[in-house]
């Protein structure tokens, strides 16, 4: 089981890239004439969710650019109550370095959402070992440290920053977690599949908790498993069938969790979640979601699960809180939470969508 500190100045610190997402809503980009700006990043989303919804003390270690766009992103960090630990880069006014842009429409019905990126000359990819004073960041204590596979894929130097942070966090007594988030497109320009597996395996050696589905485990870590395309997306057997391999290959990993999602249409999903820890398996119930914006649902799940574990909940309760928060997050626009802890606990306990008067 996880040996979690009872208290510290920081409950949670994440390390990763921050981005801004341009969202035309249900209008495809080729016909868009106005955009909403969401501030995002898988690691930041978790820190923001844990701060805003679950009222924990959180921080984000990331790259920041001295520009109006950097100011916009920093404003959202402050608004979500997240403590910033920045490596700052000056902007030359023409070429950057840049804060990455994600373009993502919402789709509708039978039309799937479309996501594409501009990560050219991204400041976060310039981060290297030594850019953060981890001893200073963790000097008053830290309970949980988190990073992810998208940040690991940005450059040849970012994996070293993750490992450096994890080692420092472990020395400070923190739990370390990693969201595999295997993205073939990113790794294709960062060395390919073999490089991805070599890199991610070197990081996971320092992890206590993994977030990732069976495809992430197979493609990202090179573990053998069942044909993930041959089964329903809600069937947990392929995921649970890989846990013996995880335990054997990475004996330091104490828990693995993921969401299960069957997409019936862009706005109707079937949703569940699973957790393996202490040699036992746990599964949340299945629910049908009416989805407004699916981006960030997985980070919402991870946030709720981490909150449950940090709060000393039993594994099933922690899983249910993650499942509930991830589900609720898909009902909000944007990538970070608008839920309250009361709403999460109510839904996890079987609450309905009846009007609250």
Buried (B, 14 or more C-beta within 10 A) or exposed (E): EBEBBEEBBBBBBBBBBBBBBBBBBBBBBEEBEEBEBBBBBBBBBBBBBBBBBBEBBBBBBBBBBEBEBBEEBBEBBEEBBBBBBBBEBEBEEEEBBBBBBBBBBBBBEEEEBEEEBEBEEBBBBBBBBEBBEBEEBBEEBBBBBBBBBBBBBBBEEBBBBBBBBBBBBBEBBBBBBBBBBBBEEBBEEBBEBEBBBEBBBBBBBBBBBBBBBBBBBBBBBBBEBBEBEEBEBBBBEBBBEBBEBBBEBBEEBBBBBBBBBBBEEBBEBBBBBBBBBEEEBBBBEEEEBEBEBBBBBBBBBBBBBBBBBBBEBEBBBBBBBBBBBBBBBBBBBBBBBBBBBEBBBBBBEEBEEEEEE
